[in-house]
Amino acid sequence: MQFDLRLRHALPDLTLDIALQGGPGVTALFGPSGAGKTSIINAVAGLFRPDHGRMTLGDRVLFDDRVWLPPERRRMGYVFQDGRLFPHLTVRENLRFGAPYSADAPPLDEDTLIDLLALAPLLNRRPRTLSGGETQRVALARALLCAPQMLLMDEPLAALDGPRKEDILPYLDRVKSQAGIPILYVTHAVDEIARLADHVALLQNGRITLHGPVFDVLSDPAAMPLLGVREAGAILHAVVADHGADGLTRLSVGGQFMELPGVDAAPGEQLRLRILARDVILSRTRPEGLSARNILYTTIDALQTGRGPGTAVVLQLEGQRLLARVTDRSVADLALAPGQAVYAIVKSTSVARSAMMRLGQD
Amino acid sequence: MMLDPAGWEALLLSLRVAFVATLCALPVALWLAWLLARREFPGKAVLSALVHLPLVLPPVVTGYLLLVAFGRNGPLGQFFEATLGLTFAFRWTGAALAAAIMGLPLMVRAIRLALEAVDPRLEQAAATLGTPRWAVFTRITLPLALPGVLAGAVMGFAKAMGEFGATITFVANIPGETQTLPSAIYALLQIPGQEGPAATLVLWAVAISVGAVLLSEWLARRLARRIGGRDAV
């Protein structure tokens, strides 16, 4: 099922004018706070009516300048930032709330979801006694049990602190690969995008300035200013090769090997590795006598000087792209230029655990 | 503290009038409160003023207006007589109507506040789950506002028990038909030497009112605890 959204709306201090298409899998809508992300997702849900626009999902028109389906007839699952569980009902009653109004069987049935999201111990509890992560897991299951044709998630992890966020991400991974419906995921956290998104749309000044597969967008130097220089970094596909006795795991990245600690995945499994641009060091010659163990042989694809003293270097690596950020002086000293071969050095500990994820049906 | 048969009659009649008045006014009050709390429409201020009118008008004036409208020759009185065979003038039903009208503003106020306190974002969440609007009201809004609705009903009941001015103007003071507790107390006080029976009735009136308030407090606490999130066992 494909969705096609166009929308124009004048907010108090900016005008939204966006077009966004997508299909099954996670489309992440990324933008800073106040960029109008929530207005967009609420328009899709039917909770907010924009000045102009049109949205189709499959062959259904959800709204255009004449049609306006109310939220209860849109079949959009919505996971709100604050969960919005019904406080007077138990978790089980929350989960079953929408069942009477849905004619179709949900893509994942109740037992499957209870199992997938580990909800069994929560079923008789009341929302107010749940932690933030538990709340969001219940909210996710509740939305999916209404057999939605599309899932909307508005910064579902924003209210959680780091470790809690880490707890819930694996659940999102699983749902993402099993639900099989389009998911519109609004966030301003790059790590969530790196982990979950298949496509990314960057929202800036009310417009979508960059839209494409997550691997392309995150390795695009043009996205760097918006994602934040410290957060910028490409994603690599890696395959688990073998586990060493010393706890290091060898991963194959396009035929070259990286060694990382604490990889909890079986040989043959595919992972995403997010490698921050600021953690990559470049060398013209193969470095000797270096403690860093991950040295990848790459070719420079492009150089882009931005504001400040930094240059973004796009590296090619067997069809994949890696992003490095070095100072302008280094570019001059090393005489870096497109087409040139360089060694990219990545400290193994700098590849955060959270940056790794299993690839479902990529 | 023992009541004589006439006192009993007045007490039972008052209870019946108050219960019927509260039960009949409650759905109307709910609907009006929901309109005022959740809807925007032209004439909202006028509706709000109309609902509150019995609160500010002298009860005698309300009673007179009821007499004009619902009396045997009044347009509404004739309408109800013709369609439902329901007569209000000088009947206990008229006392119930007067009590309902007088209690309505109090009920609407309490219920409106309770409805406004329900987080509309929960209603939105219910709508995204495919819930039709009426079911959002019955399954989300109403249960969450229930303590306030209950408080409103108790206010309405207490007002109905105590209503005097509009009642006596509209349906007079007929023992066994329209002589409610306040009317009976008033009648006894007109007769020299009846201070004793009057005092007994007064004590009963106080006891019932205090009991109603205590009961509502207890129920509201229980409901609030349920909403407030103790786990189901």
Contacts between the chains, C-beta under 8 A, distances in Angstrom:
chain1	res1	chain2	res2	distance
A	45	B	128	5.6
A	46	B	127	7.6
A	46	B	128	7.7
A	47	B	124	5.4
A	47	B	127	7.6
A	47	B	128	7.5
A	70	B	127	7.0
A	71	B	124	7.0
A	71	B	127	4.1
A	71	B	128	5.1
A	72	B	127	4.8
A	72	B	128	7.6
A	72	B	129	7.8
A	72	B	130	5.3
A	72	B	131	5.7
A	72	B	132	5.8
A	72	B	133	7.3
A	73	B	130	7.7
A	74	B	128	7.6
A	75	B	130	7.0
A	76	B	128	6.0
A	77	B	128	7.2
A	78	B	125	7.0
A	78	B	128	4.0
A	80	B	121	7.4
A	80	B	125	6.4
A	82	B	121	7.8
A	84	B	121	5.8
A	84	B	122	5.8
A	84	B	124	7.7
A	84	B	125	3.9
A	86	B	122	6.1
A	86	B	125	7.7
A	86	B	126	7.4
A	86	B	140	6.3
A	87	B	122	7.8
A	87	B	144	7.3
A	87	B	227	5.7
A	87	B	228	7.5
A	87	B	229	5.9
A	88	B	143	5.0
A	88	B	144	5.9
A	88	B	226	6.4
A	88	B	227	4.6
A	90	B	231	7.6
A	90	B	232	4.9
A	97	B	126	7.0
A	97	B	129	5.6
A	97	B	131	7.3
A	97	B	139	7.5
A	98	B	129	3.4
A	98	B	130	5.0
A	98	B	131	6.5
A	100	B	135	8.0
A	101	B	129	7.1
A	101	B	130	3.7
A	101	B	131	5.8
A	101	B	132	6.8
A	101	B	135	7.5
A	102	B	130	5.5
A	124	B	231	6.2
A	124	B	232	4.7
A	124	B	233	7.5
A	125	B	231	4.6
A	125	B	232	7.5
A	126	B	229	4.1
A	126	B	230	6.4
A	126	B	231	5.3
A	126	B	232	7.0
A	127	B	229	6.5
A	128	B	228	6.7
A	128	B	229	2.8
A	129	B	229	5.8
A	129	B	230	7.9
A	129	B	231	5.8
A	142	B	129	6.9
A	143	B	128	7.5
A	143	B	129	7.3
A	146	B	129	5.0
A	146	B	130	5.3
